[in-house]
Amino acid sequence: MNPVARVFGKSTPGLVSNFAAETASMIVLGYLFHKAGHHKLERIASLLNIGASSAAVAYGFGQR
């Protein structure tokens, strides 16, 4: 369903690189929010990432 992940989803190394890029971007975003003093946004961004990952896993298991 994610058009960006669809490009990487054809192989296991592609999925690993997609997951690593998502994780790195969330760490950087959290760091930037933290340095700017936006601690609520820092937590919200992490929770949204966890929710999106959980939904993707649930969807994947539902399609088996």
C-alpha positions as a LaTeX table, in Angstrom:
\begin{tabular}{lrrr}
\hline
Residue & $x$ (\AA) & $y$ (\AA) & $z$ (\AA) \\
\hline
Met1 & 0.00 & 0.00 & 0.00 \\
Asn2 & 2.98 & 2.31 & 0.57 \\
Pro3 & 4.25 & 3.42 & $-2.85$ \\
Val4 & 7.75 & 4.08 & $-1.50$ \\
Ala5 & 8.01 & 0.68 & 0.19 \\
Arg6 & 6.59 & $-1.03$ & $-2.91$ \\
Val7 & 9.80 & $-0.21$ & $-4.78$ \\
Phe8 & 11.91 & $-1.93$ & $-2.11$ \\
Gly9 & 9.47 & $-4.74$ & $-1.31$ \\
Lys10 & 10.57 & $-7.10$ & $-4.05$ \\
Ser11 & 13.52 & $-8.49$ & $-2.09$ \\
Thr12 & 14.63 & $-9.04$ & 1.48 \\
Pro13 & 17.64 & $-6.68$ & 1.23 \\
Gly14 & 15.31 & $-4.04$ & $-0.16$ \\
Leu15 & 12.95 & $-4.41$ & 2.78 \\
Val16 & 15.88 & $-4.24$ & 5.20 \\
Ser17 & 17.15 & $-1.03$ & 3.60 \\
Asn18 & 13.63 & 0.45 & 3.69 \\
Phe19 & 13.28 & $-0.38$ & 7.39 \\
Ala20 & 16.74 & 1.03 & 8.14 \\
Ala21 & 15.93 & 4.26 & 6.27 \\
Glu22 & 12.61 & 4.64 & 8.14 \\
Thr23 & 14.32 & 4.06 & 11.48 \\
Ala24 & 17.14 & 6.49 & 10.72 \\
Ser25 & 14.71 & 9.17 & 9.59 \\
Met26 & 12.67 & 8.81 & 12.79 \\
Ile27 & 15.81 & 9.09 & 14.91 \\
Val28 & 16.85 & 12.25 & 13.06 \\
Leu29 & 13.35 & 13.73 & 13.29 \\
Gly30 & 13.19 & 12.97 & 17.01 \\
Tyr31 & 16.60 & 14.54 & 17.52 \\
Leu32 & 15.58 & 17.70 & 15.66 \\
Phe33 & 12.36 & 17.99 & 17.67 \\
His34 & 14.31 & 17.43 & 20.89 \\
Lys35 & 16.92 & 20.10 & 20.08 \\
Ala36 & 14.15 & 22.56 & 19.18 \\
Gly37 & 12.40 & 21.90 & 22.50 \\
His38 & 9.33 & 20.23 & 20.96 \\
His39 & 9.24 & 17.23 & 23.28 \\
Lys40 & 5.56 & 16.43 & 22.66 \\
Leu41 & 6.16 & 16.33 & 18.90 \\
Glu42 & 9.16 & 14.10 & 19.55 \\
Arg43 & 6.96 & 11.56 & 21.34 \\
Ile44 & 4.10 & 11.87 & 18.83 \\
Ala45 & 6.44 & 11.19 & 15.90 \\
Ser46 & 7.72 & 8.03 & 17.58 \\
Leu47 & 4.21 & 6.83 & 18.36 \\
Leu48 & 3.07 & 7.45 & 14.79 \\
Asn49 & 6.02 & 5.45 & 13.48 \\
Ile50 & 5.25 & 2.57 & 15.85 \\
Gly51 & 1.59 & 2.66 & 14.84 \\
Ala52 & 2.37 & 2.68 & 11.12 \\
Ser53 & 4.81 & $-0.21$ & 11.48 \\
Ser54 & 2.29 & $-2.20$ & 13.53 \\
Ala55 & $-0.43$ & $-1.59$ & 10.95 \\
Ala56 & 1.90 & $-2.70$ & 8.15 \\
Val57 & 2.78 & $-5.92$ & 9.96 \\
Ala58 & $-0.88$ & $-6.64$ & 10.73 \\
Tyr59 & $-1.82$ & $-6.01$ & 7.10 \\
Gly60 & 0.99 & $-8.29$ & 5.92 \\
Phe61 & $-0.15$ & $-11.11$ & 8.19 \\
Gly62 & $-3.73$ & $-10.58$ & 7.05 \\
Gln63 & $-2.73$ & $-11.07$ & 3.40 \\
Arg64 & $-1.17$ & $-14.50$ & 3.96 \\
\hline
\end{tabular}
